[in-house]
Amino acid sequence: MRICAVNTLDSLKLPQFKYTAKMKYTSRHNVIPLKGGCECKGMCSDSKKCLCAVKNGGEIPFNHSGAIVEAKLLVYECGPLCKCPPSCYNRVSQHGIKFQLEIFKTTSRGWGVRSLNSIPSGSFICQYTGELLSEKEADQRTGNDEYLFDLGRSKSSSQSMGAGLSSVISPDLQSTSISCENVEDEEGFTIDAFKYGSVGRFINHSCSPNLVAQRVLYDHDDVRMPHIMLFAAENIPPLRELTYDYNYVVDTVYDSAGNIKIKECYCGSSECTGRMY
């Protein structure tokens, strides 16, 4: 779907980057391939027999409208080795953007993203794409921290993301419980959207966000490097800016000289902490 950029405030143009709807992997990172898929002939309606439903805790995490109904630390969508059709209810984010998104110039926070359509709660918005970097590679790219999305490397970091989903997502989307996946301590990875990225690279931070970031796997089995999919945490009217919580921890971002970096937050929320990091 075509995405336009609008600037009614000044003459500033979009920064140069290469648009990519998919993740950019390098030969340095060995992605664990899929081991198999479900054998469902229909729409994966049998939660006891569908392998993907079993991996999701016994239920499909989406409703028939494609809205996520259960916040999880990791969602398994049906993939290329599954026997179910492309219209399966468990194939949502992999089909791409469905809403008419627009990049626009904000008054105080650079570029932002909004939708020209109404967005129902739980709807898929877009994928955060970019270059996949190792933790060490990401540490060397200290000049554009806002474009780095840390995927984490341990069970504790996965628990942190799950807690964020639970606290932000609308009550009608919340699961009664969020179970922790068994993620072993291994090398961490980061997505860098500075040179390569999608419309997701322009979505701003907010201390009161209306989107949530959900880890999703469907085309490989490597839990270290899941896809980051953004979903609506509430009903969003047309032209309202789309935002999510960057989840920075204050005083943990450093410049190339090792000094703590400080970036003020201008989200305008009544719950604003005043600092992004």
Backbone as numpy.savetxt, mean C-alpha at the origin, in Angstrom:
# Nx Ny Nz CAx CAy CAz Cx Cy Cz
-5.73 3.04 -16.75 -6.57 4.24 -16.75 -5.69 5.49 -16.75
-6.05 6.44 -17.59 -5.26 7.66 -17.70 -5.43 8.53 -16.47
-4.32 9.09 -15.98 -4.34 9.95 -14.79 -3.80 11.32 -15.18
-4.57 12.36 -14.92 -4.18 13.72 -15.27 -3.58 14.45 -14.07
-2.78 15.47 -14.35 -2.21 16.33 -13.31 -2.72 17.75 -13.52
-3.16 18.39 -12.43 -3.74 19.73 -12.50 -3.02 20.65 -11.52
-2.66 21.84 -12.01 -2.05 22.85 -11.15 -2.69 24.20 -11.44
-3.54 24.64 -10.53 -4.21 25.94 -10.69 -3.60 27.01 -9.79
-2.48 26.68 -9.13 -1.88 27.59 -8.15 -0.65 28.33 -8.68
0.18 27.62 -9.46 1.41 28.25 -9.95 1.83 27.54 -11.23
3.07 27.78 -11.66 3.56 27.22 -12.92 4.40 25.96 -12.73
4.46 25.45 -11.51 5.28 24.28 -11.22 4.75 23.05 -11.96
5.66 22.28 -12.54 5.30 21.06 -13.24 5.65 19.83 -12.40
5.08 18.70 -12.77 5.38 17.47 -12.05 6.87 17.15 -12.12
7.44 16.61 -11.05 8.85 16.19 -11.10 9.01 15.03 -12.08
10.17 14.92 -12.66 10.41 13.86 -13.63 10.60 12.52 -12.93
9.92 11.51 -13.45 10.06 10.14 -12.97 9.47 9.24 -14.04
9.73 7.95 -13.94 9.19 6.99 -14.90 8.02 6.25 -14.26
6.85 6.39 -14.91 5.65 5.77 -14.36 5.70 4.26 -14.58
5.42 3.52 -13.52 5.34 2.07 -13.62 4.20 1.57 -12.75
3.34 0.77 -13.33 2.21 0.21 -12.59 2.62 -1.04 -11.82
3.84 -1.53 -12.08 4.30 -2.75 -11.42 5.61 -2.49 -10.69
5.92 -3.36 -9.75 7.16 -3.25 -9.01 8.35 -3.48 -9.93
9.45 -2.78 -9.63 10.68 -2.93 -10.40 11.68 -3.73 -9.56
11.86 -4.99 -9.93 12.80 -5.85 -9.22 14.13 -5.87 -9.98
15.19 -6.17 -9.27 16.50 -6.31 -9.90 16.99 -7.73 -9.71
18.00 -8.09 -10.47 18.55 -9.45 -10.39 19.24 -9.71 -9.06
19.49 -8.64 -8.29 20.16 -8.81 -7.00 19.24 -9.44 -5.96
17.93 -9.34 -6.19 16.98 -9.82 -5.20 16.24 -11.04 -5.75
16.43 -12.15 -5.11 15.80 -13.39 -5.54 14.42 -13.53 -4.90
13.39 -13.35 -5.72 12.02 -13.46 -5.23 11.61 -14.93 -5.19
11.04 -15.36 -4.07 10.58 -16.74 -3.93 9.35 -16.93 -4.82
9.41 -17.84 -5.80 8.28 -18.01 -6.74 7.09 -18.70 -6.09
5.96 -18.63 -6.78 4.76 -19.32 -6.31 4.99 -20.82 -6.27
4.43 -21.46 -5.24 4.55 -22.91 -5.11 3.32 -23.63 -5.65
2.24 -22.89 -5.82 1.01 -23.51 -6.29 -0.15 -22.56 -6.14
-1.35 -23.02 -6.50 -2.54 -22.19 -6.40 -3.75 -23.03 -6.06
-4.90 -22.37 -5.95 -6.11 -23.09 -5.61 -6.63 -23.86 -6.83
-7.45 -24.87 -6.56 -8.01 -25.71 -7.62 -9.47 -25.36 -7.91
-9.92 -24.20 -7.44 -11.32 -23.82 -7.59 -11.68 -23.62 -9.07
-12.83 -24.14 -9.45 -13.30 -23.99 -10.83 -14.22 -22.78 -10.98
-14.77 -22.34 -9.85 -15.69 -21.21 -9.90 -15.10 -19.98 -9.24
-15.85 -19.39 -8.28 -15.47 -18.11 -7.69 -14.86 -18.24 -6.30
-14.23 -19.35 -5.99 -13.59 -19.55 -4.69 -14.57 -19.30 -3.54
-15.75 -19.90 -3.64 -16.79 -19.69 -2.63 -16.69 -20.68 -1.47
-15.98 -21.79 -1.66 -15.84 -22.79 -0.60 -14.59 -22.48 0.20
-14.76 -21.83 1.34 -13.62 -21.38 2.14 -12.84 -22.52 2.77
-13.43 -23.72 2.81 -12.73 -24.85 3.41 -11.85 -25.58 2.39
-12.24 -25.53 1.12 -11.49 -26.23 0.09 -10.54 -25.32 -0.69
-10.83 -24.03 -0.72 -9.99 -23.09 -1.47 -8.68 -22.85 -0.74
-7.57 -23.17 -1.37 -6.26 -23.01 -0.75 -5.99 -21.56 -0.37
-6.39 -20.63 -1.23 -6.14 -19.21 -0.96 -6.97 -18.72 0.23
-8.20 -19.21 0.34 -9.04 -18.85 1.48 -8.43 -19.39 2.77
-7.91 -20.60 2.71 -7.26 -21.20 3.88 -6.06 -20.36 4.31
-5.27 -19.90 3.34 -4.10 -19.07 3.65 -4.52 -17.73 4.26
-5.76 -17.29 3.96 -6.28 -16.05 4.53 -7.01 -16.27 5.85
-6.86 -17.45 6.42 -7.50 -17.72 7.70 -8.87 -18.36 7.58
-9.22 -18.83 6.37 -10.49 -19.52 6.18 -11.58 -18.70 5.52
-11.26 -17.46 5.14 -12.26 -16.60 4.51 -11.63 -15.78 3.39
-12.43 -15.43 2.40 -11.98 -14.50 1.37 -12.07 -13.09 1.97
-11.00 -12.30 1.93 -11.00 -10.98 2.60 -11.75 -9.88 1.86
-12.36 -10.21 0.71 -13.10 -9.21 -0.07 -14.56 -9.62 -0.21
-15.45 -8.62 -0.34 -16.84 -8.95 -0.63 -17.05 -9.00 -2.14
-18.28 -9.24 -2.57 -18.54 -9.40 -4.00 -18.42 -8.10 -4.78
-18.30 -6.97 -4.06 -18.11 -5.68 -4.72 -16.63 -5.31 -4.84
-15.78 -6.19 -4.32 -14.34 -5.94 -4.40 -13.80 -5.11 -3.26
-14.59 -4.89 -2.22 -14.13 -4.12 -1.07 -13.51 -5.05 -0.03
-12.41 -4.62 0.56 -11.78 -5.42 1.60 -12.65 -5.36 2.85
-12.92 -6.51 3.44 -13.83 -6.57 4.59 -13.11 -7.04 5.84
-11.85 -7.41 5.70 -11.11 -7.89 6.86 -9.67 -7.42 6.77
-9.27 -6.61 7.74 -7.90 -6.13 7.78 -6.97 -7.24 8.24
-5.95 -7.51 7.48 -5.00 -8.57 7.81 -3.58 -8.05 7.69
-2.65 -8.71 8.35 -1.26 -8.35 8.19 -0.78 -8.68 6.79
-1.35 -9.74 6.20 -0.98 -10.14 4.85 -2.18 -10.79 4.18
-2.55 -10.28 3.03 -3.67 -10.83 2.26 -3.12 -11.63 1.08
-3.66 -12.82 0.89 -3.28 -13.67 -0.24 -4.40 -13.62 -1.28
-4.14 -12.97 -2.41 -5.09 -13.01 -3.51 -4.79 -14.23 -4.38
-5.78 -14.68 -5.12 -5.55 -15.77 -6.06 -4.57 -15.29 -7.13
-3.71 -16.18 -7.59 -2.66 -15.78 -8.51 -2.67 -16.52 -9.83
-1.60 -16.41 -10.60 -1.53 -17.00 -11.94 -1.57 -18.52 -11.96
-1.26 -19.18 -10.84 -1.31 -20.64 -10.80 -2.64 -21.17 -10.30
-3.55 -20.26 -9.95 -4.88 -20.68 -9.47 -5.78 -21.02 -10.66
-6.71 -21.95 -10.45 -7.60 -22.40 -11.51 -8.85 -21.53 -11.64
-9.09 -20.66 -10.67 -10.29 -19.81 -10.70 -10.18 -18.76 -11.80
-11.31 -18.22 -12.27 -11.30 -17.24 -13.37 -10.80 -15.87 -12.92
-10.46 -14.99 -13.87 -10.02 -13.63 -13.54 -11.06 -12.83 -12.76
-12.33 -13.22 -12.88 -13.41 -12.51 -12.19 -13.60 -12.99 -10.75
-12.73 -13.86 -10.27 -12.83 -14.38 -8.91 -12.85 -13.23 -7.90
-13.65 -13.39 -6.83 -13.76 -12.36 -5.81 -12.44 -12.10 -5.10
-11.53 -13.07 -5.17 -10.26 -12.93 -4.47 -9.16 -12.40 -5.40
-9.55 -11.74 -6.46 -8.61 -11.06 -7.35 -9.07 -9.61 -7.45
-8.49 -8.74 -6.65 -8.95 -7.36 -6.58 -7.86 -6.37 -6.97
-6.85 -6.25 -6.13 -5.83 -5.23 -6.36 -5.01 -5.49 -7.62
-4.88 -6.75 -8.02 -4.08 -7.08 -9.20 -4.72 -6.59 -10.50
-6.00 -6.20 -10.46 -6.68 -5.70 -11.66 -6.44 -4.21 -11.88
-5.78 -3.55 -10.94 -5.40 -2.16 -11.16 -6.44 -1.13 -10.72
-6.17 0.12 -11.09 -6.98 1.27 -10.66 -8.35 1.26 -11.35
-9.40 1.50 -10.57 -10.76 1.53 -11.09 -11.40 2.92 -11.00
-10.85 3.79 -10.16 -11.42 5.12 -9.98 -10.61 6.15 -10.77
-11.27 7.24 -11.15 -10.60 8.29 -11.91 -9.81 9.17 -10.94
-8.53 8.88 -10.81 -7.67 9.64 -9.90 -7.07 10.84 -10.62
-6.75 11.85 -9.83 -6.17 13.07 -10.39 -5.07 13.57 -9.46
-3.92 13.90 -10.02 -2.83 14.52 -9.27 -3.06 16.03 -9.30
-2.98 16.68 -8.15 -3.23 18.12 -8.12 -2.24 18.81 -7.19
-2.03 20.09 -7.42 -1.11 20.88 -6.59 -1.86 21.38 -5.36
-1.34 21.07 -4.18 -1.96 21.52 -2.94 -1.38 22.88 -2.55
-1.99 23.52 -1.58 -1.53 24.84 -1.17 -0.28 24.80 -0.31
-0.07 23.71 0.43 1.06 23.70 1.37 1.85 22.40 1.41
1.43 21.39 0.63 2.09 20.09 0.75 2.51 19.52 -0.60
2.86 20.40 -1.51 3.31 19.92 -2.81 2.16 19.31 -3.60
2.45 18.20 -4.26 1.44 17.52 -5.06 0.65 16.54 -4.19
-0.61 16.34 -4.55 -1.46 15.40 -3.84 -2.30 14.63 -4.84
-3.13 13.73 -4.33 -4.00 12.91 -5.18 -5.42 12.96 -4.66
-6.38 13.04 -5.57 -7.79 13.00 -5.22 -8.52 12.18 -6.28
-9.76 11.86 -6.01 -10.57 11.11 -6.96 -11.71 11.98 -7.46
-12.03 11.83 -8.73 -13.17 12.55 -9.30 -14.47 11.80 -9.03
-14.35 10.57 -8.51 -15.51 9.74 -8.20 -15.68 9.59 -6.70
-16.87 9.22 -6.28 -17.08 8.80 -4.90 -16.43 7.44 -4.71
-15.80 7.23 -3.57 -15.11 5.97 -3.30 -15.74 5.30 -2.08
-16.34 4.13 -2.25 -16.92 3.42 -1.10 -15.81 2.88 -0.19
-16.11 2.80 1.08 -15.17 2.28 2.06 -14.73 0.87 1.68
-13.44 0.61 1.79 -12.89 -0.71 1.49 -12.42 -0.89 0.07
-12.67 0.10 -0.80 -12.31 -0.03 -2.21 -10.80 0.05 -2.42
-10.34 -0.69 -3.42 -8.92 -0.61 -3.79 -8.67 0.70 -4.53
-7.57 1.37 -4.18 -7.23 2.66 -4.80 -6.09 2.50 -5.80
-4.93 2.09 -5.33 -3.79 1.92 -6.22 -2.69 1.16 -5.49
-1.68 0.75 -6.23 -0.52 0.09 -5.65 0.61 1.09 -5.51
1.35 0.98 -4.42 2.55 1.79 -4.25 3.70 1.02 -4.89
4.17 1.50 -6.03 5.21 0.79 -6.77 6.51 1.59 -6.77
7.58 0.94 -7.19 8.88 1.58 -7.27 9.97 0.54 -7.37
11.19 0.95 -7.09 12.33 0.03 -7.09 12.38 -0.71 -5.76
12.61 -1.99 -5.81 12.79 -2.76 -4.58 14.25 -2.66 -4.16
14.48 -2.17 -2.95 15.83 -2.01 -2.43 16.01 -2.85 -1.18
17.24 -3.28 -0.95 17.55 -3.92 0.32 17.64 -2.83 1.38
17.65 -3.25 2.63 17.74 -2.29 3.72 19.01 -1.44 3.62
20.11 -2.06 3.24 21.38 -1.33 3.12 21.33 -0.34 1.97
20.74 -0.74 0.85 20.62 0.17 -0.29 19.75 1.37 0.05
18.66 1.12 0.77 17.75 2.20 1.15 18.43 3.20 2.09
19.30 2.70 2.98 19.99 3.57 3.92 20.91 4.56 3.20
21.34 4.20 1.99 22.23 5.07 1.23 21.47 6.14 0.45
20.16 6.02 0.38 19.35 7.00 -0.34 18.62 7.87 0.68
19.33 8.84 1.21 18.81 9.64 2.32 18.20 10.97 1.88
18.24 11.27 0.59 17.78 12.59 0.16 16.30 12.71 -0.10
15.61 11.59 -0.32 14.19 11.64 -0.67 13.41 10.63 0.16
13.42 10.85 1.47 12.85 9.88 2.39 11.35 9.68 2.19
10.65 10.72 1.71 9.20 10.62 1.56 8.79 9.61 0.51
9.73 9.19 -0.35 9.40 8.23 -1.40 9.78 6.80 -1.02
10.31 6.62 0.19 10.73 5.29 0.64 9.63 4.66 1.48
9.21 3.46 1.10 8.20 2.72 1.87 8.88 1.49 2.44
9.08 1.48 3.75 9.79 0.40 4.43 8.86 -0.80 4.59
9.26 -1.93 4.01 8.45 -3.15 4.10 8.69 -3.90 5.40
9.73 -3.51 6.15 10.01 -4.19 7.41 10.70 -5.51 7.18
11.15 -6.12 8.26 11.86 -7.39 8.12 11.57 -8.36 9.25
10.69 -8.01 10.17 10.48 -8.89 11.32 9.02 -8.98 11.69
8.73 -9.88 12.61 7.37 -10.06 13.09 6.87 -8.79 13.76
7.77 -8.09 14.48 7.35 -6.88 15.18 6.91 -5.80 14.22
7.61 -5.66 13.08 7.21 -4.64 12.12 5.89 -5.01 11.47
5.62 -6.30 11.28 4.35 -6.73 10.73 3.22 -6.45 11.71
3.49 -6.65 13.00 2.48 -6.36 14.01 2.14 -4.88 14.01
3.15 -4.03 13.79 2.93 -2.59 13.77 2.00 -2.20 12.64
2.20 -2.78 11.45 1.33 -2.46 10.33 -0.08 -2.94 10.60
-0.21 -4.13 11.20 -1.53 -4.65 11.51 -2.26 -3.77 12.49
-1.54 -3.24 13.47 -2.16 -2.36 14.45 -2.66 -1.10 13.77
-1.90 -0.60 12.81 -2.33 0.59 12.09 -3.60 0.36 11.30
-3.69 -0.80 10.67 -4.89 -1.14 9.92 -6.09 -1.21 10.85
-5.91 -1.83 11.99 -7.02 -2.01 12.92 -7.54 -0.69 13.44
-6.64 0.27 13.67 -7.06 1.53 14.26 -7.62 2.51 13.24
-7.27 2.35 11.96 -7.69 3.31 10.95 -8.90 2.87 10.17
-9.00 1.59 9.87 -10.04 1.12 8.97 -11.42 1.25 9.60
-12.43 1.52 8.80 -13.79 1.75 9.29 -14.30 0.55 10.08
-15.18 0.77 11.07 -15.69 -0.32 11.89 -16.31 -1.45 11.09
-16.99 -1.12 9.98 -17.63 -2.17 9.20 -16.64 -3.00 8.41
-15.37 -2.56 8.38 -14.34 -3.33 7.67 -13.46 -4.10 8.63
-13.56 -3.80 9.93 -12.63 -4.41 10.87 -12.93 -5.87 11.11
-11.87 -6.64 11.24 -12.00 -8.04 11.63 -12.13 -8.10 13.14
-12.72 -9.17 13.63 -12.82 -9.32 15.08 -11.45 -9.57 15.69
-10.52 -10.05 14.89 -9.16 -10.25 15.38 -8.21 -10.20 14.22
-6.99 -9.79 14.49 -5.95 -9.74 13.47 -4.82 -10.65 13.91
-4.64 -11.74 13.21 -3.62 -12.70 13.60 -2.30 -12.34 12.97
-1.22 -12.66 13.66 0.11 -12.32 13.17 0.66 -13.44 12.30
1.16 -13.08 11.14 1.79 -14.06 10.27 3.17 -14.40 10.82
3.64 -15.58 10.50 4.96 -16.00 10.94 6.01 -15.45 9.98
6.51 -14.27 10.28 7.53 -13.64 9.46 8.85 -13.71 10.20
9.79 -14.44 9.64 11.06 -14.63 10.30 11.96 -13.41 10.09
12.88 -13.21 11.02 13.83 -12.11 10.91 14.80 -12.40 9.77
14.69 -11.62 8.70 15.59 -11.74 7.57 15.92 -10.34 7.08
16.61 -10.28 5.97 16.96 -8.98 5.40 15.70 -8.19 5.08
15.70 -6.91 5.46 14.54 -6.07 5.19 14.60 -5.45 3.81
13.44 -5.02 3.31 13.37 -4.41 1.99 12.56 -3.12 2.04
12.81 -2.26 1.06 12.15 -0.96 0.97 11.78 -0.69 -0.48
10.65 -0.02 -0.69 10.25 0.41 -2.03 10.64 1.88 -2.19
11.40 2.17 -3.24 11.81 3.55 -3.53 11.06 4.02 -4.77
10.19 5.01 -4.59 9.37 5.51 -5.70 9.88 6.84 -6.26
11.12 7.19 -5.96 11.64 8.48 -6.43 11.85 8.50 -7.94
12.52 7.50 -8.49 12.80 7.46 -9.93 11.73 6.71 -10.70
11.20 5.66 -10.09 10.16 4.84 -10.71 9.00 4.74 -9.73
7.78 4.93 -10.22 6.65 4.83 -9.31 5.32 5.00 -10.03
4.26 4.92 -9.25 2.90 5.08 -9.77 2.30 6.34 -9.19
1.00 6.51 -9.36 0.31 7.67 -8.77 0.42 7.64 -7.25
0.67 6.45 -6.69 0.80 6.32 -5.25 1.92 7.16 -4.66
2.94 7.48 -5.45 4.07 8.27 -4.95 3.66 9.70 -4.61
2.52 10.15 -5.12 2.05 11.51 -4.88 1.04 11.60 -3.73
0.64 10.47 -3.16 -0.33 10.50 -2.07 0.35 10.96 -0.79
-0.18 12.00 -0.19 0.44 12.62 0.98 0.13 11.89 2.28
0.94 12.21 3.27 0.73 11.71 4.63 -0.35 12.50 5.34
-1.05 11.86 6.25 -1.97 12.56 7.15 -2.00 11.83 8.48
-2.14 12.60 9.54 -2.29 12.01 10.87 -3.71 11.46 11.07
-4.63 11.83 10.17 -5.99 11.28 10.15 -6.29 10.82 8.73
-5.67 9.74 8.29 -5.76 9.32 6.89 -7.11 8.71 6.53
-7.41 8.71 5.23 -8.63 8.03 4.76 -8.30 6.80 3.93
-7.01 6.44 3.86 -6.57 5.21 3.20 -5.75 4.38 4.17
-5.66 3.08 3.89 -4.78 2.21 4.66 -3.91 1.43 3.68
-2.71 1.09 4.12 -1.78 0.30 3.31 -1.91 -1.17 3.71
-2.16 -2.02 2.74 -2.35 -3.45 2.99 -1.30 -4.25 2.22
-0.61 -5.15 2.91 0.33 -6.05 2.25 -0.45 -7.14 1.51
-0.07 -7.39 0.26 -0.76 -8.38 -0.56 0.25 -9.23 -1.31
-0.02 -10.54 -1.40 0.76 -11.45 -2.23 -0.18 -12.13 -3.22
0.27 -12.27 -4.46 -0.52 -13.04 -5.44 0.34 -13.64 -6.55
1.46 -12.98 -6.90 2.27 -13.48 -8.01 3.61 -14.07 -7.58
3.86 -14.08 -6.27 5.03 -14.77 -5.72 4.73 -15.09 -4.26
5.60 -15.86 -3.63 5.36 -16.30 -2.25 6.37 -15.72 -1.27
6.99 -14.60 -1.62 8.02 -14.03 -0.76 7.43 -12.99 0.19
7.24 -13.38 1.45 6.62 -12.49 2.43 7.52 -11.32 2.79
8.79 -11.38 2.41 9.71 -10.27 2.70 9.43 -9.05 1.82
8.81 -9.28 0.68 8.60 -8.19 -0.28 7.18 -8.21 -0.85
6.18 -8.02 0.02 4.79 -8.02 -0.45 4.48 -6.77 -1.27
3.41 -6.84 -2.04 2.91 -5.65 -2.73 2.23 -4.77 -1.69
2.37 -3.46 -1.85 1.70 -2.52 -0.96 0.51 -1.93 -1.71
-0.68 -2.31 -1.27 -1.91 -1.87 -1.91 -2.65 -0.91 -0.98
-3.12 0.19 -1.53 -3.83 1.19 -0.74 -5.33 1.03 -0.93
-6.06 0.97 0.19 -7.51 0.80 0.19 -8.16 1.95 0.95
-9.40 2.25 0.60 -10.15 3.30 1.29 -10.56 2.82 2.67
-10.28 3.62 3.69 -10.63 3.27 5.07 -12.00 3.81 5.45
-12.61 4.58 4.56 -13.92 5.17 4.82 -14.54 5.57 3.48
-15.79 5.97 3.51 -16.41 6.50 2.30 -15.79 7.86 1.99
-15.29 8.04 0.78 -14.58 9.26 0.42 -15.33 9.98 -0.69
-15.76 11.22 -0.45 -16.49 11.96 -1.49 -15.56 12.44 -2.60
-16.10 12.81 -3.74 -15.27 13.30 -4.85 -14.45 14.53 -4.45
-13.24 14.61 -4.98 -12.33 15.75 -4.83 -11.71 15.89 -3.44
-11.99 14.97 -2.54 -11.31 15.01 -1.24 -9.93 14.38 -1.40
-8.92 15.01 -0.83 -7.56 14.48 -0.98 -7.43 13.10 -0.33
-6.72 12.22 -1.01 -6.46 10.88 -0.50 -5.15 10.90 0.28
-5.15 10.30 1.46 -3.97 10.31 2.32 -3.84 8.99 3.06
-2.62 8.68 3.46 -2.41 7.55 4.37 -1.31 7.91 5.35
-1.18 7.15 6.40 -0.20 7.42 7.45 1.14 6.84 7.03
2.16 7.68 6.89 3.49 7.21 6.49 4.15 6.38 7.59
3.65 6.50 8.81 4.14 5.70 9.94 5.62 5.91 10.25
6.11 7.12 10.05 7.47 7.42 10.49 7.51 7.47 12.01
8.65 7.13 12.58 8.88 7.29 14.01 9.78 8.51 14.19
9.34 9.45 15.00 10.08 10.70 15.19 11.50 10.41 15.69
12.46 11.15 15.14 13.88 11.07 15.50 14.53 9.75 15.08
14.03 9.14 14.01 14.66 7.92 13.50 15.09 8.06 12.04
14.95 9.26 11.46 15.37 9.50 10.08 16.62 10.37 10.12
17.67 9.93 9.40 18.96 10.61 9.45 19.39 11.07 8.06
20.21 12.13 8.03 20.78 12.57 6.77 22.08 11.82 6.51
22.75 12.14 5.41 23.97 11.42 5.02 25.10 11.59 6.02
25.03 12.65 6.85 26.06 12.88 7.85 25.73 12.23 9.19
24.59 11.57 9.26 24.20 10.90 10.49 23.42 11.76 11.46
23.02 12.95 11.02 22.24 13.84 11.89 20.74 13.54 11.76
20.01 13.70 12.86 18.57 13.47 12.85 17.89 14.52 11.98
17.03 14.07 11.08 16.29 14.98 10.21 14.92 15.28 10.84
14.47 16.50 10.65 13.17 16.92 11.17 12.32 17.44 10.01
11.12 16.90 9.88 10.20 17.37 8.85 8.85 17.63 9.50
8.39 18.87 9.42 7.12 19.23 10.02 5.96 18.67 9.20
4.86 18.42 9.88 3.66 17.90 9.23 2.65 19.03 9.04
2.10 19.13 7.84 1.12 20.17 7.54 -0.21 19.56 7.09
-0.55 18.39 7.64 -1.75 17.70 7.18 -3.03 18.44 7.55
-2.98 19.28 8.59 -4.15 20.06 8.97 -5.16 19.31 9.81
-4.87 18.08 10.17 -5.79 17.29 10.98 -5.81 17.80 12.42
-6.95 17.64 13.07 -7.05 18.01 14.49 -6.19 17.09 15.35
-5.79 15.95 14.79 -4.95 15.00 15.50 -3.49 15.08 15.06
-3.14 16.13 14.33 -1.78 16.27 13.80 -0.76 16.34 14.93
0.32 15.59 14.78 1.37 15.56 15.79 2.38 16.69 15.61
2.30 17.38 14.46 3.21 18.49 14.21 4.48 18.11 13.47
4.83 16.83 13.53 6.03 16.35 12.84 5.74 15.07 12.08
6.31 14.98 10.87 6.21 13.74 10.12 7.30 12.78 10.60
8.52 13.35 10.80 9.62 12.59 11.41 10.61 13.55 12.04
